[in-house]
Amino acid sequence: MTSAHSLLTGSTPLKLEYFNIEGVAEPVRLALSVASIPFDDVRIPFDQWPSKKPSTKHGVLPEMTLPGGEIITDSMAMLRLVGEADEEGKLYPSDVAKRVKIEQVLGLVGDLTRAWSPSLYLSMRPGRFGYPADWSGEEKDKVVKAVREAFMSEDFPRFMGYFEELVKENGDGFLTGEDLTIADLSAFQQVRFILP
Ligand SMILES: N[C@@H](CCC(=O)N[C@@H](CS)C(=O)NCC(=O)O)C(=O)O
């Protein structure tokens, strides 16, 4: 059976390609660093993206190229893979009781991301929400502000309350126990994204 560690290490360094921002690749970068797995941190400038996009598997980044040449897509798949490769067995422990706690937090972070998403994308891509693609002006500013205020006054404190409870439940350590896991890295990055 192939181990996660052997998939991620080899004579050719692992390559992680993303934009020059933290975004969804940052928990993967952090996990690689915590697990001491060397990687080539390739950051694609935004102006090169239109020409690079068609050569990517699913038209998005991040993409991870394994030393063996295989391309891995999706940051959550990468995060679990790197967690699995942690030789100390802490980032994504094989114990099912620990894993199910981690999976619940990853799901909760996914819910937070979905709740926050309109606050970001309504302004960037109004066409997705039924407004004209070139929507601008006072009306847009008013609607975007109202959406962001609603998120910050209702959803954000609710999710932060859930995270606080989890940390307390786990004896003031991390979100799922006494060790740092991929759940902590994922939650940390999402909260940083919302509150830069
Ligand atoms: N579920 C994917 C989402 C990937 C994704 O949407 N990437 C965005 C940046 S966060 C992207 O490449 N956007 C450029 C585009 O859509 O052209 C993941 O987490 O890897």
The ligand as a MOL file (V3000), in Angstrom:
LIG
                    3D

  0  0  0     0  0            999 V3000
M  V30 BEGIN CTAB
M  V30 COUNTS 20 19 0 0 0
M  V30 BEGIN ATOM
M  V30 1 N -12.7010 23.7830 -4.1940 0
M  V30 2 C -11.5210 24.3130 -4.8230 0
M  V30 3 C -11.7980 25.7400 -5.2340 0
M  V30 4 C -10.7240 26.2790 -6.1220 0
M  V30 5 C -11.0430 27.6960 -6.5400 0
M  V30 6 O -12.2120 28.1070 -6.6760 0
M  V30 7 N -9.9780 28.4620 -6.7890 0
M  V30 8 C -10.1190 29.8560 -7.1210 0
M  V30 9 C -9.2390 30.6970 -6.2020 0
M  V30 10 S -9.6650 30.4550 -4.5140 0
M  V30 11 C -9.6430 30.0910 -8.5480 0
M  V30 12 O -8.7530 29.4300 -9.0320 0
M  V30 13 N -10.2400 31.1030 -9.2060 0
M  V30 14 C -9.8230 31.5130 -10.5080 0
M  V30 15 C -10.8640 31.2730 -11.5510 0
M  V30 16 O -11.9650 30.7260 -11.2290 0
M  V30 17 O -10.6080 31.6070 -12.7060 0
M  V30 18 C -10.3500 24.2290 -3.8430 0
M  V30 19 O -10.5680 24.4420 -2.6350 0
M  V30 20 O -9.2430 23.9280 -4.2790 0
M  V30 END ATOM
M  V30 BEGIN BOND
M  V30 1 1 1 2
M  V30 2 1 2 3
M  V30 3 1 2 18
M  V30 4 1 3 4
M  V30 5 1 4 5
M  V30 6 2 5 6
M  V30 7 1 5 7
M  V30 8 1 7 8
M  V30 9 1 8 9
M  V30 10 1 8 11
M  V30 11 1 9 10
M  V30 12 2 11 12
M  V30 13 1 11 13
M  V30 14 1 13 14
M  V30 15 1 14 15
M  V30 16 2 15 16
M  V30 17 1 15 17
M  V30 18 2 18 19
M  V30 19 1 18 20
M  V30 END BOND
M  V30 END CTAB
M  END
